[in-house]
Amino acid sequence: MFRWLHIPDGDRRWRYSAIFALLTYEPIIHDNLMKRLYTSLLTGAALLAAGAVSAQSAGRDKAAQVDRSALVNPSARPALNAGQEFRGTAPPNDLCGSVSVDALAAGGTLTYNGTTTGATNTGDAVAGSNLDLGGDTAFVFHAFTTTGCTDIAVAYCGTATQPAVYQAVLSVDCPLDANLINFSAGNFSDCADGNATIFWTAVPAGTYYLPIRSEPATAGPYTVTVSATACAVAPGNDDCAGAYSLPVGTWCNMATYGSDGATESAPADSCNGYLGDAGDDVWFSFVATSSNMAIGVQGSDDGDGNVNTGYDAVVQLFSGACPGTLISCADATFNSEAEEILATGLTIGSTYLIRTYDYYAAEPSLASFGICVVDGTGINIGVDENTTGAEWTIYPNPGTGVFNLQYNGANTSISIEVIDITGRVVYTEQTSMATGTSHAIDLSGVAAGNYNVRLTANGVRTEQRLAVK
């Protein structure tokens, strides 16, 4: 069960608190380039203006309701063909098979103007597929083809009505079927009129159908601008064979590297009981100068001034030849806080491998981090305080159904968010809590998997991992 959620002002792209979810789908993975594309419908109606629970999102009131009591009595209407649904004359691009396919080169743009008024759902999707939605929901279509890997942006700036739902998918198939590419990010800040801009990262060359969703309350003229930019070139240390060699110091002097354009070299391993997404993993190596050494990685802040947002680093240590044998990992902190591996029993003179990646499936807005290797373990890399939620805990963990949040902080109003691996908030609420009290959180409608539970109290945000069985 998804709840209406609150989005504050903040960073220009949705990531940790993108609220998209009328339906969720199984991921469609085309190849390594598709690693960051995950599943959801992007719903503007879920983006309510009130509240401030995440510095990562920017939203405006997109709520739109269909007043079914105002619909004309069907018995008084003329008979219409199946699927026409009393919408009137269907627009010329009502069917994906009727649209022309336009060439879209890297660096180019396409502007489409049309209307969703009169759109029908006949032939929109294969029966029983993810977008066979029926009822009052229908689509019109546009199509384009690319000849290389591109990042795609679709802006609805200038659309007469702000759609209640933006269908944030590209389809390889016509009519729509299971072969969908889902959005990477989006925002409500690029368009001056408050409409959405939606992004797809690392889309392979091919032909794609863009569905424009029609709902009775928001049907009308639209303008969409589709633009493409060439994909970032993968860094040289994208795979372990190209691992960058790191110097060993007597203190942590972090060097900054990036993961923009990186692809998954191997699936993520469970660390600290939780499984992140290794879609942007990169590799490093070092030669052991001591049997005990420390490895530190700290994600870059995304610029909002809050250490609790940004690149959420996971770091792993491997022995042996590429790809190596996992001997240690660290995933104890959140977002742009430091992770630290204190390695013991190393063989002096041997080469070891380090893999690091951002915990979330969505690409961080600033895909960079600092890394260092220290001779000895007597130095603290800089793991921040108050990241383990010492003033509160959630149990049972792992568990299923109803969880209990035990709160030991000062009496105050708190915000609770539960965030999945894609950065999508699947549960949120605000409540008041007193020291020593417990609060029930019903996650019965949440799929099994790993989540972050984020608690904000008096402007301080802390997180804990949660496993739902």
N, C-alpha and C positions, 0 to 999 in steps of 0.2 A: 504494500500500500504506500503510495507516494503522498506526501503532504504538500500543501501550498507553502512556498518558501520565501524568504526575504533576501533581497540582493541589495547591497549598499553601493555607494560610489566607490571607485577605486581604480584598479588597473584596467587597461583598455581591453584586455581579453579575458573571457571566462576561462577558468581552469579548475581550481579547487572547489568552487561553489557554483559551477554551471548547473543550472537546474533544468534538465531536459527531459523528461521522462513520462510520456504518456504510455509508451510501450518500450520494452527493451528487447534486443535481438541477440542471437549468438553472433560473435565477431566473425566478419568475413575477411580473411587474410589472403591477399593475392600473392605477396612475396615479402621479402625483408623490407621493401620500401613502405609497405602498408602497416608497419609495426605500431604506429601511433593512432591508427584510425579505429575507433571503438564505437560501441553501439548505443544509440539512444535516439529519441525524437527530441528536437529542440522546441520547447514550448514557451512562447512569450507570456502566455497566461500565467505561468508559474512564477514570473518575475515580478513580485510585488514591490512597490517602492519603499514601503515602511521597513524599519529595522536596519541594523548594521551589524551583520554577522560575519562578513568576510571582506578583507581588504583586497581580494583578488578579483572581484567582479564588479561590473558596472551595469545597472539596469534601470529601466523606467517602467511605469505601470503599463502592462500589456494586457490587463484583464479584459476579457470580452466574453459575454455570455449570450447564448442563443435563447431568446424568449419564445419558446415553442407555443405558448398560449396565443401569441400574436400571429401565428401562421394561419393562412386562409383555410377554411373548412374544405378538406379534400373533395367532399361530395359536390362542391360548387364549382370545381375546376374541370376543364376539358380533359379527356383522356390523353395521356402522353405515352410515348414509347418507354419500354423498360429501361431504367437507368437514367432517364432524363430528370426525374425527381423534381418536377415543377420548377425547374431553374430557367426555362426559356430556351432561346436558341443557343446551341453550344458554340463556343468560340472555335476558330479554325484549327487551333493547336490543342484541341480537347484530347486527342489521341497522340501518343508518342510516335506512332507510325506515320503520322501525317505531317510531321515537322521536317524541315530541311536540317542537315547537319553542317554546321559552320566550322571552319578551321580556326583554331585558337593557338597562336604561337606564343612561346615564352616571351614576355614583355608586352603582349597584346591584350586588347580588351574587346568585349562584345557587349552591346547594350540591347536589351530586349524590352519592348513595350507590349502590353496586352491587357486582357481583362480575365478575371476568373468568374465573372457573372455568366450564368448559364452552363458552367462546367458540369459534366456528368461523370459518374464513376464507372460507367460501362467501359470495359477494356483497359482500365487504368493499370491493373495488376493481375497477375496469375491468381486464379481462385485459390484461397487458402494460404497465400504467401504473406509475408510480413506487412505489406502495404495494401492488402485487400481489406480496406477499412469499412467500406459500405456506409450505410446511413446517409447523413448529410455531407459527408466528406468526399471531395472529388479533387482531381488534379488537371492542370493543363501543363504543357511540356515545352521545353527547348532542348536542343542537343548541340554538342560541340565535340570536336576531335582534336587531340594533341599528339605531337610526334615525339615527345620526350618527357622525362620526369619533370613535373611542375607542381608548384604550390598554387592552389586555386582559391580565389576569394570571390564571393557573391554578395554584392551590396544591394539592398532593397531601398536605397535612398530615393525619395520622390514617389514612392508608392502611396496612393491616395488614402488607403486605410492601413493601419498597422495590424498585420495579420495576428490573429489569436495564436496561431501555430505556424512556425516556419519549419517546413519539412527539410531538415538539414541532412539530406542524403544525395548522393549521385548514384545513378543506376547504370550498370553495364548492359542490362537487359531491357528490351521493349517487347511486351509490356513489363512492368516492374515485377521482379521476382526476388529470390534470396540473394542475388549477386549485387549487393549494395556496398557503397563506400560511405562511411559515416563521418561526420564533421570532426575536425580536430580542435577547433576553438571558435569563438565568436565574440561580438560585442554590440552594444547599443550606443556607442559613442562616436563612431566614424560618420554616421548619417546625422545631419543637423536636425532632421525631422523626427529623430528617435527611432527610426527603423533599424533593423538588424543588419550586420555584416557577418557573414559566416565563412569559415576558413577550412580548407582541406590541405593537409600537409603530405608532401611526397606522393603525389598521385601519378601512377605509371602512365606511359603513353597509351592512348586508346580513345574510343568514342564513348561519351557519357550523356545520359539523359538527366536533365534537371527538372524535377517535378515542382510546380508552384501550387501550393495547397489552397483549396477553396473551402471556406466555411460560410454558412449563410450570413452570419453577423458581420463578416468582413470582406465579402465578395465585392469586387470592383476593379478599377484600373490598377495596374502595377508597373513598376519599372525595376528591372534588375540589370546590374552591370557585372559581368563576369570577367575577371582578369586573371592572368597567369604569369608567374615568375619561375625562372629556372630553379630547380631544386638545389639546395646547398650541396657542395661537394663533400663527400664523406672525409673525415680527417684521416691522416696517415695511420693513426693507431686504432682504427675502427675494429680491427681484428687482432688477436693476440700475436700473430706472426709479425705485425708491425708495431709492437709495443714500444712506447717511448721509454728510454732509459732515464731513471731519476737519480740525482746525486743523493748521497747520504750525509746528513748534517748532524751537528751536536745539539741543535735546537730546531724547532719547526719553522723553517723559512718557506712558506707556501708559494709555489709557482702556480700561475693561473693557466688553465687549459679550457677548451670548449668541446662540446659534444654536438654542435649543430650539424646536421646531415649524417650523423652516425646511424648505423643500422644494427639490428640485433645479431650478435655472433653466436649466442646460445641462450636458451630460455633462462629466466631468473631462477636462482636457488632460494630455498627457504632460509631466512636469516632471522634469528631472534624470534622464531615461530611465525613469521609473516613472509608472504610472497609478494614482492614488488613486480615491476615490469622492466625488463632489461632491453627495451626497444632502442635505447640510445647508448648502449654500453661502449666504453673505450678502455684501452689497455695500457699498462705501464709495467716496467721491470726495474729491479734493483739487485745489486750484489750485496749479500749480507756481510757486514763488517763486525757483527757481534751475534751471539746466540740469542740475545734478547733485543728486540727492536720495536719501534712504534711507527705506525702509518696513520697519518691524519688526512682527512678529506673534509672540506667545508664548501657547501654550495653557495653560489653567489646570490645575494639579495636581489629581488626583482625591482628595486627602486622605490617601493612604497614606504620605506623607512621602518618596516616591521620585520624583525629577525625571524618571526614565525611564518613567513611566506618566502617562497623562492625555490631554488633547486634543492630537492630533498635527497641527499646523497645516500647511496648504499655502496659499501666498499667490501671487496673480497680479496683474500690472499690465497695464492696457489703455489704449489711447489712442483718441480719437474718441468719437462718440456711442454710447450704449447699443445693443447690448452691447459695442461697441468691438472693437479689434484687439489681440490678445495681443502684448505687447512684451517681457515678462520674467516670470519666476516663480522661486519658491524652495521647495525641498523637500529640504533638505540634512541636517536633523536629525530627531530622533525624539521622539514623545510630547510632553511638556510643555516641550520645549526651544525656544529662540527661532529663528525664521526671519528672514532679512534679504534684501531686494532693494536693491542699490546701482544706482540708475537713472541713466543718463547720456544726454545729448542731448535732454533735455526742453525743451519750448517754454514759456518764462516766460509766465504768464498763461493758459495752456491748462488745461482740466480733464481729469483722469485718473481712471480707475476702478480699484478694487481689489476682487478677489474672494478670499475665504478660506473654507476648509472643513476639516473633520477628515479625515485621510487614509483612515481605515477606514470600512467600510460600516456597522458597528454604531455606534449613538449613544454617545458617551462618557458616563460617569456624571456628569460635570460639564461641560456643553456651553457653556463660556465661554472667553474669550481676551482678551488685551490687544493693542492695536494703536496704533502711533504713526507719524507722518510727520515727517521731519527735513530741514531745509534744509541741504544739503550731504551729502557721503559720508565725512567725516573722523571720524565717530563709529561705534564698534562697538555695535550694538544689544544684543549680549549672547549671541552664539552660544556655547553651552557647549563646553568642552573634552571631548576623549575621546569624541566621538559618531561619529566616522568609523571607529572600529575600527583605530586606528593600530598596535595591537599584534597585529593579525591581519587577514587578508584571505581572501576566498574566490574561487576561480577554477575554470574559465573563467566569465566573466560578461559577456554572457549565455552560457548553455550548456544542456546536456541530459544526463540520466543521472547519472553520478557527478561530484561536485564535490570540490575539494580545499580544505581549510581550512589555511592556512599560519599558524602560531602563533609569535609572537616575544616573548610575555610571560613572566612568571616561571613556573617549574615549579609546577603546581597541578592540582587537579581542576576541570573545567569542565562547564557545562551548555550544550547547543546546542539551540535551538528554531528551526523554520522556520514562519513565520506567514503566512497568506494575507490577501487584502484584506478579508475578512470578520472578521478577528481570530481565525480558527480555526487552532490549531496542527496542522500536517499531518505534522510530523516532530519528534522529540525524542530526545535521548540524553545520557548523562553519561559522561565519559571523563576520563582523566588525560593531560595534555600537558606536554611539556618544551620549553624554549626552542629555537626553530629547527626544530621538527618539523612534519610535515604529517599531516592526518587526512582520510580519505575519507568523504564524505557521499553516500549513495546515494539520489537523488531520482527514481529511474526511475519510480516509481509516482505521482509528483506531476504534476498537470495543468499545461500551459503557462500562464504568467502571471507577475505580479510578486509577490514575497514579501519579507518581512523576515527576515533571519537574526539571531537574538539569541544572544549569547554572554555567559554569566555566569561570572566567575572571581573568587574571593576577595571575593564580595559586590558586585562592580562589574559592571554590566550595560552592554554596548555593542551596537549594531546596525548592520547594513549592508543595503542593498537588494540583491536578487538577482532576475535575470530568467531564468526557465526557458522554453526554446523548445519 
